[in-house]
Amino acid sequence: MGKSFNFLPASFEDFRRRAERHLPRSLFDYIDGGATDEVTLRRNVADWKDVKLNQKVMRDASQMDCGVELFGEKLAMPLVLAPIGMGGMAARRGEVQAKRAADAAGIPFCLSTVGICPMDEVAKVSDKPFWFQLYMLKDRGIVEDILNRAWDKGVRTLVFTIDLAVLGTRYRDIRNGMAGGLGRWGKLRTGLIDYMMHPKWAMDVGVLGGPHGFGNLASYVKYSKDTYDYVAWTQNQLDSSVTWKDIEWLRKIWHGNLVLKGILDVDDAREAVAVGTDGIIVSNHGGRQLDGVSSTARMFPHIAEAVATETTLLVDGGIRTGQDVVRALALGAKAALIGRPWVLALGAGGEPALTRMLDIIKQDMKTALGLTGVPKAADITQDILLKDQSWNC
Ligand SMILES: Cc1cc2nc3c(=O)[nH]c(=O)nc-3n(C[C@H](O)[C@H](O)[C@H](O)COP(=O)(O)O)c2cc1C
């Protein structure tokens, strides 16, 4: 591990800076950026820091246990690698590397509908199950086929993302031509310059790391030439007309756990419970969809108050440290998901870097458990938070 680094990355920011140097600008911006002015993206991160923990000492901090149970699975810590479209571009066969790191850390990896590696390739990593994330496509026959394949590959937890009814405007992607508009030659020119400035990535991932299509969709996308064709096909297929009624249909064809991702409103959370979801991920898509909406840290307590006793609550958006995970648990989450942290760690140094990041998060969690007087993550309640959160301390 030490061999691959000139210095040891210690924080998310260290991994992020390293990924920024290593990845083509357009890819780094696609991962790192958010919608329009990126206000929600920044608040997602900052607002967790405002949730104040209460230090408790003399409580025997010699044995700490980060383990929890989630949807019948035992996790070594309450963390999940969130679905990331094109996450596999951050390193060669990136989702495979991420699955290996997740396995080693004892946590679930969630594969995106629009991941690079197909589910068959991810399933080959080990016998440990992975989660699958679904975007609803207009062609329901394709959706049914995808879900049958996922079931056959051992997927038992389906994350259905419901906050992409329209695609957020991302200025960085527009500038870099990731959102279209440059034309095929313009894209080629811009891409070539970007790749030439990042030769290690260009050789490792660009030249040797293919295929670069959306692996789970490859059999349905005819005549695809490059990733842009896959993006165009997918954008055309995304079904914006989805409503709560579609959950009924999904329930008929999916017999595993169903988790709805992208809820940020108390009434929506109640509706999700009413339609019979097994879990909810309170999420604003990492601030990539509608800029100006609340951070998840701020909305989560309201949603928890309304439905925490009726369903399993998870949260993502801005989780960067083990302390953030502990904060989320204290507010009522059963686990947290990380998006950018895992994919940027992968971009910084592949599986070893991601393994290191997950280890740091776990160590940070243990520090937080030890100094709030609750040695087991499963026992965390809001009692570990400072009673008066309005104190400016
Ligand atoms: C580059 C990128 C691609 C993403 N692609 C997907 C996706 O395909 N499906 C999905 O449900 N969420 C997707 N998300 C959202 C993440 O699953 C997650 O909600 C978000 O990243 C959490 O915020 P964080 O990055 O601050 O941890 C994506 C996020 C990023 C950064």
The ligand as a MOL file (V3000), in Angstrom:
LIG
                    3D

  0  0  0     0  0            999 V3000
M  V30 BEGIN CTAB
M  V30 COUNTS 31 33 0 0 0
M  V30 BEGIN ATOM
M  V30 1 C -20.5640 11.0920 -10.6090 0
M  V30 2 C -21.8480 10.6780 -9.9530 0
M  V30 3 C -22.6920 9.8080 -10.6160 0
M  V30 4 C -23.8650 9.3700 -9.9870 0
M  V30 5 N -24.6480 8.4500 -10.6100 0
M  V30 6 C -25.7290 7.9550 -9.9750 0
M  V30 7 C -26.4720 6.8880 -10.5330 0
M  V30 8 O -26.1480 6.3650 -11.5930 0
M  V30 9 N -27.5750 6.4620 -9.8530 0
M  V30 10 C -27.9570 7.0170 -8.6570 0
M  V30 11 O -28.9450 6.5960 -8.0690 0
M  V30 12 N -27.2340 8.0030 -8.0900 0
M  V30 13 C -26.1360 8.4690 -8.6990 0
M  V30 14 N -25.3800 9.4400 -8.1080 0
M  V30 15 C -25.7440 9.9030 -6.7630 0
M  V30 16 C -25.0590 9.0350 -5.7080 0
M  V30 17 O -25.5930 7.7420 -5.7050 0
M  V30 18 C -25.2240 9.6160 -4.2830 0
M  V30 19 O -26.5870 9.8860 -4.0510 0
M  V30 20 C -24.4180 10.8850 -4.0750 0
M  V30 21 O -23.1850 10.8170 -4.7390 0
M  V30 22 C -24.1900 11.0950 -2.5810 0
M  V30 23 O -23.4970 12.2720 -2.3500 0
M  V30 24 P -21.9080 12.3430 -2.1070 0
M  V30 25 O -21.2720 12.2210 -3.4570 0
M  V30 26 O -21.7350 13.7010 -1.5200 0
M  V30 27 O -21.5280 11.2300 -1.1880 0
M  V30 28 C -24.2130 9.8790 -8.7070 0
M  V30 29 C -23.3460 10.7530 -8.0530 0
M  V30 30 C -22.1730 11.1380 -8.6570 0
M  V30 31 C -21.2340 12.0400 -7.8960 0
M  V30 END ATOM
M  V30 BEGIN BOND
M  V30 1 1 1 2
M  V30 2 1 2 3
M  V30 3 2 2 30
M  V30 4 2 3 4
M  V30 5 1 4 5
M  V30 6 1 4 28
M  V30 7 2 5 6
M  V30 8 1 6 7
M  V30 9 1 6 13
M  V30 10 2 7 8
M  V30 11 1 7 9
M  V30 12 1 9 10
M  V30 13 2 10 11
M  V30 14 1 10 12
M  V30 15 2 12 13
M  V30 16 1 13 14
M  V30 17 1 14 15
M  V30 18 1 14 28
M  V30 19 1 15 16
M  V30 20 1 16 17
M  V30 21 1 16 18
M  V30 22 1 18 19
M  V30 23 1 18 20
M  V30 24 1 20 21
M  V30 25 1 20 22
M  V30 26 1 22 23
M  V30 27 1 23 24
M  V30 28 2 24 25
M  V30 29 1 24 26
M  V30 30 1 24 27
M  V30 31 2 28 29
M  V30 32 1 29 30
M  V30 33 1 30 31
M  V30 END BOND
M  V30 END CTAB
M  END
